[in-house]
Every structure is written in structure tokens, then in C-alpha cells.
Amino acid sequence: MDKEKNTFERIYEAVKRIPKGQVATYGQIAALAGNRRWARVVGYALHANPDSEHIPCYRVVTKDGNVSQAFAFGGANRQVELLMAEGVTFLDGRVDMEKHQWDTPWL
């Protein structure tokens, strides 16, 4: 359990770094948390987010810019609303990744 908690904490710290108006992919967050193979673990951690007010899990999307259909804090529509409120734009129902993907050059 301690290892899972530590992993989730690392994921939450990475998510907190995503700038307002930008998004990151599950894979980016996994890499920032320490293991590129943790993309699915990132999904589990975000679903269990203990502090959605300070951990902006809505800024995490798929590599194609899709929002989560299982967004734990109000569903996919709520995730879209939160992103749009920060100025994130969508093309054909997906986040415009060219415009809004967080540039993490250190990865």
C-alpha cells in the first residue's frame, strides 16, 4: 500500500505542474512520475484523486486529445467545461493538442 501511495503522490505532484490552459497526456504524467509504462496507473490515480480542487486531473487527456468518458468529477462533459473555462479549444470533439499540449522538453 505504501508503494501505491507513493506512486499516486508522484502522479499528483506531476499533475499539479500542468499549467492552466494546457493539457498533458496520461503518458506524459506517467513519465514525469517516474515510469513511462504507468499510463494506466495514472488513470487509476486520477479516478481516486483525493483533492480535485488542488489536483487538476481534468487537464489530463489521451494522446489523441480525448477526454475521459469516466471522468470521476462530473463526467466527460464536466471535464470539457473545465478545460474550456481555461481557454482550451477543441477540434472535432478533441483537445487541440498542437495548441494546448504541455511542452515538457525535459522528458
Contacts in CASP RR format, 6 or more apart in sequence:
PFRMAT RR
TARGET T0000
AUTHOR 0000-0000-0000
METHOD contacts of the structure
MODEL  1
MDKEKNTFERIYEAVKRIPKGQVATYGQIAALAGNRRWARVVGYALHANP
DSEHIPCYRVVTKDGNVSQAFAFGGANRQVELLMAEGVTFLDGRVDMEKH
QWDTPWL
7 33 0 8 1.000
7 38 0 8 1.000
7 41 0 8 1.000
7 45 0 8 1.000
8 45 0 8 1.000
8 48 0 8 1.000
10 33 0 8 1.000
10 34 0 8 1.000
11 29 0 8 1.000
11 30 0 8 1.000
11 33 0 8 1.000
11 38 0 8 1.000
11 41 0 8 1.000
11 42 0 8 1.000
11 45 0 8 1.000
11 46 0 8 1.000
12 45 0 8 1.000
12 49 0 8 1.000
12 51 0 8 1.000
12 55 0 8 1.000
13 33 0 8 1.000
14 24 0 8 1.000
14 29 0 8 1.000
14 32 0 8 1.000
14 33 0 8 1.000
15 24 0 8 1.000
15 29 0 8 1.000
15 46 0 8 1.000
15 55 0 8 1.000
15 56 0 8 1.000
15 57 0 8 1.000
15 59 0 8 1.000
15 60 0 8 1.000
16 54 0 8 1.000
16 55 0 8 1.000
16 56 0 8 1.000
17 32 0 8 1.000
18 24 0 8 1.000
18 56 0 8 1.000
18 59 0 8 1.000
18 60 0 8 1.000
18 102 0 8 1.000
19 102 0 8 1.000
20 86 0 8 1.000
21 59 0 8 1.000
21 83 0 8 1.000
21 86 0 8 1.000
21 87 0 8 1.000
21 88 0 8 1.000
21 100 0 8 1.000
22 59 0 8 1.000
22 88 0 8 1.000
22 100 0 8 1.000
22 101 0 8 1.000
22 102 0 8 1.000
23 59 0 8 1.000
23 60 0 8 1.000
23 61 0 8 1.000
23 65 0 8 1.000
23 83 0 8 1.000
23 88 0 8 1.000
23 95 0 8 1.000
23 97 0 8 1.000
23 100 0 8 1.000
23 101 0 8 1.000
23 102 0 8 1.000
24 32 0 8 1.000
24 59 0 8 1.000
24 60 0 8 1.000
24 61 0 8 1.000
24 101 0 8 1.000
24 102 0 8 1.000
24 104 0 8 1.000
25 39 0 8 1.000
25 60 0 8 1.000
25 61 0 8 1.000
25 62 0 8 1.000
25 63 0 8 1.000
25 65 0 8 1.000
25 101 0 8 1.000
26 39 0 8 1.000
26 40 0 8 1.000
26 42 0 8 1.000
26 43 0 8 1.000
26 60 0 8 1.000
26 61 0 8 1.000
26 62 0 8 1.000
26 63 0 8 1.000
27 36 0 8 1.000
27 38 0 8 1.000
27 39 0 8 1.000
27 42 0 8 1.000
27 63 0 8 1.000
28 102 0 8 1.000
28 104 0 8 1.000
28 107 0 8 1.000
29 39 0 8 1.000
29 42 0 8 1.000
29 60 0 8 1.000
30 36 0 8 1.000
30 37 0 8 1.000
30 38 0 8 1.000
30 39 0 8 1.000
30 41 0 8 1.000
30 42 0 8 1.000
31 104 0 8 1.000
31 107 0 8 1.000
32 104 0 8 1.000
32 107 0 8 1.000
33 42 0 8 1.000
35 41 0 8 1.000
42 60 0 8 1.000
43 60 0 8 1.000
43 68 0 8 1.000
46 57 0 8 1.000
46 60 0 8 1.000
46 68 0 8 1.000
46 72 0 8 1.000
47 70 0 8 1.000
47 72 0 8 1.000
48 72 0 8 1.000
49 55 0 8 1.000
49 57 0 8 1.000
49 72 0 8 1.000
49 73 0 8 1.000
52 72 0 8 1.000
52 73 0 8 1.000
56 82 0 8 1.000
57 72 0 8 1.000
57 73 0 8 1.000
58 67 0 8 1.000
58 71 0 8 1.000
58 73 0 8 1.000
58 78 0 8 1.000
58 79 0 8 1.000
58 82 0 8 1.000
58 83 0 8 1.000
59 83 0 8 1.000
59 102 0 8 1.000
60 68 0 8 1.000
61 67 0 8 1.000
61 68 0 8 1.000
61 94 0 8 1.000
61 95 0 8 1.000
63 97 0 8 1.000
64 94 0 8 1.000
64 97 0 8 1.000
65 94 0 8 1.000
65 95 0 8 1.000
65 97 0 8 1.000
66 94 0 8 1.000
66 95 0 8 1.000
67 76 0 8 1.000
67 79 0 8 1.000
67 80 0 8 1.000
67 83 0 8 1.000
67 95 0 8 1.000
68 75 0 8 1.000
68 76 0 8 1.000
68 79 0 8 1.000
69 75 0 8 1.000
69 76 0 8 1.000
71 78 0 8 1.000
71 79 0 8 1.000
73 79 0 8 1.000
80 90 0 8 1.000
83 90 0 8 1.000
83 95 0 8 1.000
84 90 0 8 1.000
88 95 0 8 1.000
88 96 0 8 1.000
88 100 0 8 1.000
89 95 0 8 1.000
89 96 0 8 1.000
89 99 0 8 1.000
89 100 0 8 1.000
90 96 0 8 1.000
95 101 0 8 1.000
END
